[in-house]
Amino acid sequence: MKVWLVRDLEPTQIDEGNPRLLRAGMLSNALAQRGHETTWFTSSFNHYSRKQRPVGRYEPAPNLTIEVLSAPGYSKNISLKRILHNHRFGVMFRQAAMAAVERPDVIIADLPTTEAASEAVAFGRQACIPTIVTIRDLWPDFFADFAPELLKPVARLGLWPLDRQARFACRHATALIGISQGYLAWGQKKGGRADPLDRIFYLGYPRPSIAPIEEPDRLFAELDIPANAHIISFVGSWGATYDLSLVLEAARRLQANPKLVFVVAGDQGRDPALAKEFRRLSNVRLMGWLDRHQVSALLSSSSIGLLPYTANAPQGLPNKIFEYMAYGLYQVATLPGEARQLLEETQTGAYAQAGSSAELARLISLAVEQQTTDEQRSARQAVFEQHFEANNLYDAFIDHTEAVVDHFRRKNQTSP
């Protein structure tokens, strides 16, 4: 098949260093390896480094092409500039799709963004091409949660165009994919549908890469971490849905224990004041963005992985759960609902109430005492291998994509 992926906001195979590939990156690799001619449409703006990629057409692997489309970028995740960026990417995709000499057999688009998802579905309807929309975030519903209480009604009114795009994409896609049951139900409600082709596919994660043998030692020396320390790690963005001040306060509460070291990695430049407060603590080490070898070195040496989300965070089952699980870390998360249920049922983590640094600190101490044996770590990795390993997940995703295309063709052949 010829497959188009439409997904902005993720690291790509052509980015500098050794970027950690997320859903679209892993899916594009899996499709290409299965022999499907895959084109991934993304924007010139790197969401993580805040740098521009060169516009153009790249072929990083057999059967895989990356189309980088011009878009302006933004400095803040929730801002007018980001809305303008998303609009521009949607327009550029539409223009590229209309100008394409060869049409695909299927289009897979992620929501977010609503602009790109709605454009992909609209083009699919026009060109009689099946479309699959993957619900990755409850976009734009959660935006209003970050507005002051008095302005929430105004914010919801202002978000109406994006909501209309989301409803259009969810209603007219040939199939919906949810990264959790809750996300799929949200998409089906938006689209007013309950189609038998709709499915759940977790985000998953690839088997952990093995860092160069010298990397962990170099990392420990660079960060001045004692060899017998228990490392409590956070690896991710410093975005609006994370409550890293909660990690700060938990670390402050645990300063008296010399064997506990917190490593907080990500774009600390987004909150210099918080980064300054972290640096005041002797048991905290700050790092910037990590490449995949650095991530491997850090997580394979860590005991605990933190998921410190805000109380109104919209995430259901974020990618980070599966990343930490792949390395066998015990997780302490402030996400309720599906995330809490998964961690507790698989015995791979514990739930801490959002906003409570005392409870977070208590659960970290308890986990270090009870959850750090090699056997326990191996058991958590076994859960990952059985249920969430990317190769198995994306093989099933591709099988379903092929079934959607076959169903679409048979339906259209028999239509009057």
N, C-alpha and C positions, 0 to 999 in steps of 0.2 A: 504494500500500500504506500501511497504518498500521504504523509501526515504533516499537518501544520500544528505547531504549538504556539499559543499566544499567551505569553507570560512576561510581565515586567517585574522588577523589584528583586530579582534573585541573582546570585553570582553565576557566572557562565564559565564555560570551558576555556574561553579566550582571555579571561581576566588575569591580571598579574599575580605572580606567586603561585601558591597552591590552594586556590579557593575551595571551601567546603561547599559542594553542590547540594542543593535542596531538592524539592519535589520535581520541578521542571528539569533540572539538570540530570537527576537520576533517571527520570522517565525518558528524556531524550536519548541518553546513552543506551537504555534498555531497548528502546524502539530501533535505534540504529543497529545494535548488535543482533536484533532479530531479523535484520534485512529490510526493514521499512525505511524508505527514503524520507528522512525527517528534517523539517525546517522549523527552527525555533525563532519566532519573532520577539525581540526584546528592544528596549530603548537604549539610547546612548548614555543614559545616566546610571551610574553604579550607585544603587541605594545605600550600600554599606560604606564604601570609601568616599562617597560624595564627589567622585570625579567623573569626567566624561570619557566614555569609550569612543574610539574612532568609528564613525559611521561607515557601514560597508557590509559586504557579504563574506563570511568566513566558513571554512570547511575544516574544523579541527579533527575530524575522524571520518572514516568511510561511512557513507549514508547519512551524515549529519552536517547540516548547514545552519549557521546562525546569522540571521538578518538583523543587523543593528540599525534601528530607525532613529532619526534625530528627534530629540525631546530636550526641553530646557533644564529639567532638574529642579531641586528645591533644597532649602536648608533645614526646614522643620517638617516633621512628618504630618502634623495637622496644621495646614495652612492653605491660603488661597493659591500660593505658588504650586503646591502639590496638586491641587485640583486642576490648575491650568496645565501642568505637566501631564497628568492622566488624560486630559482631553486631547492634548497634542498627540500623545502616543496612539490613542484610538483613531484619530484622523489619519495619522501616518500609516497605521495598519490598513485602514480602509483603502487608502490610495495604493499601497503595495499590493493588496489583494486584487483590486480591480485591474492593476497593470500586469499581473502575473500571466505569463504565457501558459504555464501548466497549472491546472487546478488540482487540489488535493482530493483524496478519497474521504478524508475526515478532518475536522478541525477540533482541536482540544483547547479550550480557553479557560483560564482561571478567573474566578471572582473572589477577590479583587484582581483587577479593577473593574468597576461597573462599565466604564466607557469601553474598554477593550472587549469585555465579554459580550456586551450588547452589539458592538460592531461585528464581532466574529459570528454571532448567531444571525444577525441581519444579512451578512454576506452569504452564510450557508443557506438561508432560506431563498435568497435571490438566485443563487447558483445551483440549487438542489444538491447540496452537500450536507451530510449528517454532521451534527455538532454535539460535542460533549462539554458541559460546563462543570468544572470542579469547584465546589464551595470551600474556599480556604479561610475566609473570614466573614463575619456577619456584617458586611459592608453595605450600606453606610449606617446601619442602625445604631452602632455603638458610638458614633461620633458625638451625638447629642449628649451622651453621658459625661463628656469632658467639658461641656459648657456650664457656666454658672446657672444655678437653679432657675433664676428668673428669666434667663435667656434660652432655656431648653425649648420652649414652644417655637421661638423664632428660629432656633437652629434646625429643628425638625422641618419647619417650613422651607428653610433654605436648602435642605438636603433632598427636597422632593424630586428634583431632576435625577439625582443619583438613584433614588429609590425606584423611580420609574424605569431606569435602565436595568436595575437588578431584577425587577419584576418581569421585564421583557425577556431578558436572557434566561431566567428560570422557567418562564412559561413556554418559550418556543424552542429551547434546546431539545435535541433528539433524546438525550439522556443527561441526568444529573448524577454527579459523584459527590458524596459527602465524605469529609475526612473523619467524621464521627456520625453517630446516629442523630445527635442533636443538630449538627450542621446540615445533614440531609433533610431532616424534618423542616428546618428553617427555609431551605431552598424550595422544597415542595410547597410549603405554605405561601411563599412569595409568588410561586408560579401557578398556584391553584391546581396542583397535579398530584397524581399518585401512579406514576408510570412503572410498569414491571421492569423496564430497562434501567431504572435508577438503582444505584448501588452505593455501598460504603467501602472505601478503600482507605485504610489508615495511611498516614504519611510515611511511616517506616524510616529506616536508616540503613546504609550499607554496613557490611561487616567492617569493624574498625580497622583503619590503616595502621600499620606498624611504623612508628617513628624511627628514624635512624638511631642506632644504638646509643649514640652519644647525646642525643637530644634531651632525655630526661635529666641526665647529670648536668648538662649545660644549663637547663632551666632551673634546677634546684640551686645551682651556684649563683646564677644571675639574680634570682629572687631571694637569696640568702635564707633558704628554708632548711631547717634541721632535717637530717636523714630520717629520724624516727617520728616526724610530725604527721598528724592526720590533716590532710588538705580538704578544705570545704570550698568547692568551686562554683562560680557562676560564670558562664560563657554565653554572651548574647549582647543584644543592643541595649542602650540605655533609653529605651523608648517610653512613651507615656503610660503603657500598660504594665510596666515593671515598677515595683516599689523597692528601689535599691536603698532607700533610707532605712527600710526594715532590716536589711542585711547589715547596714552600718550599726544600728542599735543592738542587734544580736551579737555582732562581733565585739562591741563595746562591753556587753554583759559577760562575754567569755574571755576577756583579756587575761584573767588570772590563770587560765590553763595554758601553760607554755607549749603543750603538744598540739594545740589547734591553730591552724593557719588558714586564713581566708584568702583565696585568690579570686579577684574580680576582674574579668576581662571584657573588653568591648570599647565602644566609642566614648570614652570618658570626657572627651572634649565637649560633649553636649551638655555637661553639667559640671563646670569647673569647681563650683562651690562644694558640691557633694564629693568630688574627687579630692579636694583639699582636706575635707573632714576624714575621708578614708585614710589619707596619708598620715594623719595624726596618730593612728592606731598602730601599735607595734605588731599586732597579729594580723595585719592586712597587707597584701601585696596587690598592686594594680598593674594590669597589662592592657595593651591596646588590642586591636584586632589581631587574631591569630590565624596563621595558615593551618592547613590540615595536619602537618607534622607537629606543630606546636600544640594544637588541640589534642592530638593523640598522646603526646608526651604528658600534657597536663592531666587529662581525664584518666589515663591509665595509671596515674600516680595518685589520684584523688580518692578519698573515701566517700564523700558526700557531694551530691549535686543539688543546687538550689534552684527552685522555680518561684521567685518572689513576686507574684503578680498582685496588682491592686485589687481592691474589693469589687470593682465594676469591670474588670478585664473580661473581654468577650471570648477569649480563647477556650476551646473545648479540650482537644487533645493536641497540643502543640508538638512540633517536631522535636523540641528539646527533650521531651519525655523519652523518646525512642533513642535519641543520641546518648543520653546518660545511661539508659538501660543497656545499650550496646557495649558500653565499657564496664558494666557491672556495678555502677555506682548506686548506692542507696539514695533515694531522692526525698527531699522535704519540700513540699509544694503548698502554695496557698490557693490553688485552684480547687473549687468545689466541683460537684456534679460528676461528669464523666471522667475527668482526670483523677479525682479522689477515688472514685469507684475502681478504676483500672489499677492504680497503685496499691490499693488495699487488697483487691482480689488476687493480684499476682504476687503480693508480699514484696514488692520492689520499692515501696516508699510509704511516706506518712503525710497526712494532711495537717497543716498548721493554719489557724484562722488568720485571714488577711488582717494586717495592721497590728498584730500582737508580736512584738519583738521578744517578749518573755517566753511565749510558747514556742517561737522559732528557736530560740536559744536552748530551751529545754529539750526539744526534739532532736536538735543537733547533738547535744551531749549524750542523750539516750542512744541515738543511732551509732555514735562512735563506740559506746560501750558494748552494744549488742549486735551490730550489723556489719562488722568489718573483717570477718574471717574470710580466708580464701574460698572456703566451701560456699559461703553465702554469696560471695561475689560471682562465683561460677554458676550458682543456681539462678541468679538474676540474668546472667548472660544467656543461659539456656532458655529462659522465658522469651528473651528477645529473638533468639534463633528460631524458635518454634513458631512465633506469631507475628513478628514485626520486621524480619530481615528483608531488606529492600529487594533483593533478587527475586524472592518468592512473591512478594507483593506486586512488583511491577510486571512480572510475568503474568500474574492473574489479571492485572489492569489491562495489559495488552490483549490477552485473550478476550476480555470483555469488550474492548474497543473493536476487535475484529467481529465479534458477534453483533455489535451495534451497527456496524457498516453492512453486514450481511442482512440483518433485519431491515434496514433502511432500503436496501436495493430490492429485496423481495417485495416489500410493501409498495414501492413506487412502480415496480414492474406490473403489479396486479391492479394498481389504481386505474380507474377509467380515464 
